[in-house]
Amino acid sequence: MLGGPIRPPLNFVGLASWVHLTLIAMTTSSTAPIDHFAAKLQGVAALPHLGVIQAQGEDAANFLHNQLSNDVLLLRVGQSRLAAFCSAKGRMQASFVVIKTAPDTVLLVTSLDLLAQTLKRLSMFVLRAKVKMTDASSQWQLRGLLGDSTPAVMGSAAPWQTIAQDALHTVALYPAVLGESKIPRALWLAPSGLALPAGAEVPSEVWQWAEVMSGVTLVTQPVFEAFVPQMLNYESVDGVNFKKGCYPGQEIVARSQFRSTLKRRTARVHSPVALQAGQDIFTPADPEQPCATVVLSAARPDAQGFDALVSGTLESMQAGWRADSAQGQQLELLSLPYALLEDI
């Protein structure tokens, strides 16, 4: 439970500052450095939970620009973006690492459990646009680079910067952070048949934990249409462009930002019990109804419990979160590894 009399203003002015300072105020044993299991966080991970949608044609970039929360039209070949695909009500139906691999080709790396329905829905909007949308998962290899193998390829690249070499594309991601320790992460993408990157094999479960600790994740089936982008902090990790033109849900997303109506945020938590994406979270302050939702959860590599991303109301975050019910296991709030965007 959070300590101290920290309260947000009633009109939520300065919301980001309040949340950020509140989360930083947490000091617990669970934020100890990860040096004692750092060896498990070095190498290359398979990513079987991800797939690739390909948009190809002279209108590919323009078409996606009109569908996604981020700017794709000005994306240069070899560059990447994070973006959300929303319903008309601004709820996220999918999210992507967007990579432009050629003047007429854009790849969307997304959660495999949402790929088929997302591809079908995107294809519905193609109409007369000169673009073909296909499932290209079998044509590409995806790997996650973790730890020392990442700087060897990426150097000091900032998140979403991409190193493109021939047919290979490596995207810098937000690092996994616990305490003062930071573990670099990157997404490696190459056509099928090319040699895989060198490095020790990292279990996919460890990669998932590192994703939790980065504070940035893609939407999956259990949380389909559960959040507007800001509820996953997407505007603070370069996943939303408020200056671009319209896209499905754009009015709702913009209103949440400019009118200070957003009352939910994603936080990192430590849990003594396993959590599942889509699971309801409760607070003793209002035990009758859920106040938050688990977005992603993974076991810690040292087997000392579980860490998760949870999106919930700011009031309940302050009051304290519990798993399964208001009498369930208490969840320990961890500080965010990045600052929240305060204004536009």
C-alpha positions in Angstrom: 0.0 0.0 0.0 1.2 3.5 -0.8 2.3 5.5 2.3 1.9 9.2 3.0 -1.0 11.7 2.4 -0.3 12.1 -1.4 -3.5 13.2 -3.1 -4.2 14.2 -6.8 -6.0 17.5 -7.3 -9.7 17.0 -7.9 -9.4 18.3 -11.5 -6.4 16.1 -12.2 -4.2 19.0 -13.2 -0.6 17.9 -13.1 -1.8 14.3 -13.2 1.4 12.9 -14.6 3.5 14.6 -12.0 1.4 13.2 -9.2 1.5 9.6 -10.5 5.2 9.8 -11.2 6.1 11.2 -7.8 3.8 8.7 -6.1 5.4 5.7 -7.8 8.9 7.0 -7.2 8.0 7.3 -3.5 7.9 3.5 -3.3 11.1 2.0 -1.8 11.0 -1.7 -1.2 13.1 -4.8 -1.2 11.6 -5.8 -4.6 13.5 -3.0 -6.3 16.9 -4.4 -5.3 19.4 -4.5 -8.1 19.2 -7.5 -10.4 22.9 -8.3 -10.4 22.4 -11.6 -8.7 20.5 -13.0 -11.6 21.8 -10.8 -14.4 23.4 -13.8 -16.1 19.9 -15.0 -17.0 19.2 -11.8 -18.8 21.9 -12.0 -21.4 21.3 -13.5 -24.8 18.7 -14.1 -27.5 15.0 -15.1 -27.0 12.5 -16.7 -29.4 9.3 -14.7 -29.6 6.6 -17.2 -30.5 3.9 -15.0 -29.1 4.5 -12.4 -31.9 3.5 -12.3 -35.5 3.9 -10.0 -38.5 1.3 -8.2 -40.7 2.7 -6.8 -44.0 1.2 -3.8 -45.7 2.5 -3.6 -49.3 1.7 -1.2 -52.1 2.2 2.4 -53.0 -0.5 3.5 -50.5 0.8 1.4 -47.6 2.2 4.2 -45.5 -0.7 6.5 -46.2 -3.3 3.8 -45.4 -1.7 2.9 -42.1 -1.3 6.6 -41.2 -5.0 6.9 -41.4 -5.6 3.9 -39.1 -3.0 4.1 -36.4 -2.3 6.4 -33.4 1.2 7.4 -34.6 2.6 9.0 -37.7 3.4 6.5 -40.4 3.3 8.8 -43.4 6.6 10.5 -42.5 8.3 7.3 -41.4 11.4 6.8 -43.4 12.7 3.4 -44.7 14.5 1.7 -41.8 12.7 3.6 -39.1 10.2 2.2 -36.5 7.3 3.4 -34.3 5.1 2.2 -31.6 1.4 2.6 -32.5 -2.1 1.6 -31.4 -5.1 0.4 -33.6 -8.3 1.6 -31.9 -12.0 1.2 -32.2 -14.2 4.2 -32.9 -14.5 4.6 -29.1 -10.7 4.9 -28.7 -10.3 1.4 -27.2 -7.2 -0.5 -28.3 -7.9 -3.5 -30.5 -4.2 -4.1 -31.2 -0.8 -2.4 -31.0 2.3 -2.7 -33.1 6.0 -2.1 -33.5 5.7 -0.5 -37.0 8.8 -0.9 -39.2 9.1 0.5 -42.7 11.3 -1.9 -44.7 10.9 -0.4 -48.2 9.3 2.6 -49.8 6.1 0.5 -50.5 6.3 -1.9 -47.5 5.5 -1.5 -43.8 5.6 -4.4 -41.3 3.4 -4.5 -38.1 4.8 -6.7 -35.4 1.9 -7.6 -33.1 0.6 -10.1 -30.7 0.0 -13.4 -32.5 -3.3 -14.0 -30.6 -4.8 -10.9 -32.2 -3.2 -11.1 -35.6 -5.9 -12.8 -37.6 -8.8 -10.6 -36.4 -6.6 -7.5 -36.7 -5.6 -8.3 -40.2 -9.3 -8.9 -41.1 -10.4 -5.6 -39.6 -7.6 -3.6 -41.2 -8.4 -5.2 -44.6 -12.0 -4.0 -44.3 -10.8 -0.4 -44.5 -8.5 -0.8 -47.5 -11.3 -0.1 -50.1 -9.6 1.6 -53.1 -6.3 2.2 -51.4 -3.4 0.6 -53.3 -2.2 -1.7 -50.5 -2.4 -5.4 -49.8 -2.5 -6.6 -46.2 -1.2 -10.1 -45.5 0.0 -12.3 -42.7 3.7 -12.4 -43.2 4.7 -14.2 -40.0 6.1 -17.2 -41.9 8.4 -14.9 -44.0 10.1 -13.3 -41.0 12.1 -14.4 -38.0 11.7 -12.6 -34.7 14.1 -12.6 -31.8 14.5 -10.6 -28.7 18.0 -9.4 -27.8 18.6 -9.0 -24.1 21.6 -7.7 -22.1 25.1 -7.4 -23.6 23.9 -8.8 -27.0 21.9 -5.6 -27.5 24.6 -2.9 -27.3 26.7 -5.0 -29.6 24.1 -4.4 -32.3 22.4 -1.2 -31.3 25.1 0.8 -29.6 23.4 3.6 -27.6 20.3 3.8 -29.8 17.2 5.3 -28.1 13.9 3.4 -28.0 12.3 2.9 -31.4 15.5 3.8 -33.2 16.3 1.1 -35.8 19.5 -0.3 -37.2 18.8 -1.5 -40.7 21.4 -3.6 -42.5 20.5 -5.2 -45.8 17.4 -7.2 -44.9 17.9 -7.1 -41.2 16.1 -4.7 -38.9 16.9 -4.3 -35.2 14.7 -2.0 -33.1 15.8 -0.6 -29.8 13.2 -1.1 -27.1 12.8 0.4 -23.6 15.2 -1.4 -21.2 14.1 -3.6 -18.3 14.6 -1.7 -15.1 14.7 -2.8 -11.5 16.2 -0.5 -8.9 19.3 1.1 -10.5 19.9 -1.8 -12.9 19.0 -1.5 -16.6 19.0 -4.4 -19.0 19.0 -3.3 -22.7 16.4 -4.9 -25.0 15.9 -4.9 -28.8 13.7 -6.5 -31.4 15.5 -8.4 -34.2 13.7 -9.0 -37.4 15.1 -10.8 -40.5 13.7 -12.8 -43.5 13.3 -16.5 -42.9 16.4 -18.5 -43.7 19.0 -16.0 -42.6 21.4 -16.8 -39.7 20.0 -16.1 -36.3 21.9 -13.6 -34.0 24.6 -15.1 -31.9 24.0 -15.4 -28.1 23.0 -17.7 -25.4 19.4 -18.9 -25.5 17.1 -16.9 -23.2 13.7 -18.5 -22.3 10.7 -16.7 -23.7 9.4 -16.4 -20.1 12.4 -14.4 -19.1 11.9 -12.1 -22.1 8.3 -11.6 -21.0 9.5 -10.6 -17.5 11.9 -8.1 -19.1 9.0 -6.7 -21.0 7.1 -6.2 -17.8 10.0 -4.4 -16.3 10.3 -2.1 -19.2 6.8 -0.8 -18.6 5.9 -1.1 -22.3 3.9 -3.9 -23.8 1.7 -4.7 -26.7 -2.0 -5.4 -26.5 -3.1 -9.1 -26.3 -6.4 -10.9 -26.6 -7.2 -10.9 -22.8 -7.2 -7.1 -22.8 -8.8 -6.5 -26.3 -10.6 -3.1 -26.2 -9.9 -2.7 -22.5 -7.9 0.5 -22.7 -7.4 3.8 -24.5 -3.7 4.3 -25.4 -3.0 6.5 -22.4 -4.2 3.8 -20.0 -1.1 1.9 -21.1 1.0 5.0 -20.9 1.4 5.0 -24.7 1.6 8.7 -25.1 4.6 8.7 -22.7 6.6 6.1 -24.7 6.1 7.6 -28.2 3.1 5.6 -29.1 0.7 8.5 -29.9 1.1 11.5 -32.1 -1.4 14.2 -31.2 -0.5 16.4 -34.2 -1.3 13.9 -37.0 -4.6 13.7 -38.7 -7.7 11.6 -37.9 -7.7 7.9 -37.2 -10.4 5.6 -35.6 -10.9 6.7 -32.0 -8.7 9.8 -32.4 -11.3 12.2 -30.9 -11.6 10.1 -27.8 -7.8 9.7 -27.4 -7.3 13.5 -27.9 -10.1 14.4 -25.5 -8.6 12.2 -22.8 -5.3 14.1 -23.1 -6.4 17.7 -23.5 -9.4 17.7 -21.2 -7.7 15.9 -18.3 -10.4 13.2 -18.2 -7.9 10.3 -17.9 -8.3 8.6 -14.5 -6.4 5.3 -15.2 -2.7 4.6 -15.7 -0.5 1.6 -16.0 1.9 0.8 -13.1 4.4 -2.0 -12.4 3.7 -4.2 -9.4 5.3 -7.1 -7.6 3.1 -9.9 -6.5 3.7 -13.0 -4.3 1.1 -14.9 -6.4 0.8 -15.5 -10.1 -1.3 -13.0 -12.1 -2.9 -13.4 -15.5 -3.5 -10.9 -18.3 -7.1 -9.7 -18.1 -7.4 -10.6 -14.4 -9.4 -8.1 -12.2 -7.7 -6.3 -9.4 -9.5 -4.9 -6.3 -9.0 -2.4 -3.5 -10.2 -2.5 0.1 -11.4 1.1 -0.4 -14.2 -0.1 -2.8 -14.4 -3.9 -2.4 -17.5 -4.5 -4.5 -16.1 -3.8 -7.9 -12.7 -4.2 -9.7 -10.6 -1.1 -9.9 -7.7 -2.3 -12.2 -6.8 -5.0 -14.8 -3.6 -7.0 -15.2 -2.1 -6.2 -18.6 1.0 -8.6 -18.5 2.5 -10.7 -15.9 5.6 -12.9 -15.6 7.6 -14.8 -13.0 10.8 -13.3 -11.8 13.9 -15.0 -13.0 15.1 -15.6 -9.4 11.8 -17.3 -8.5 11.0 -14.6 -6.0 7.4 -14.0 -6.9 5.9 -12.3 -10.0 6.0 -8.9 -11.6 3.2 -7.4 -13.6 1.9 -4.4 -15.5 -1.5 -3.3 -14.1 -3.8 -0.6 -15.4 -6.2 0.9 -12.9 -7.7 4.0 -11.4 -5.5 6.5 -9.7 -7.5 6.6 -6.5 -7.3 2.8 -6.2 -3.6 2.9 -6.9 -3.1 5.2 -4.0 -5.4 3.1 -1.7 -3.6 -0.2 -2.6 -4.3 -3.1 -5.0 -5.1 -6.7 -4.2 -5.3 -9.8 -6.3 -8.7 -11.6 -6.9 -10.6 -9.7 -4.2 -10.4 -6.9 -1.7 -9.1 -9.5 0.8 -6.6 -11.0 -1.6 -2.8 -10.8 -1.7 -1.5 -7.3 -1.6 0.4 -6.0 -4.6 3.5 -4.0 -4.2 3.8 -0.9 -6.3 7.1 -0.4 -8.1 8.3 2.9 -9.6 7.8 3.5 -13.4 11.1 3.3 -15.4 10.1 6.4 -17.4 8.5 9.8 -16.9 4.8 10.3 -17.7 4.0 13.0 -20.3 2.5 15.9 -18.4 1.3 18.1 -21.3 1.4 18.4 -25.0 
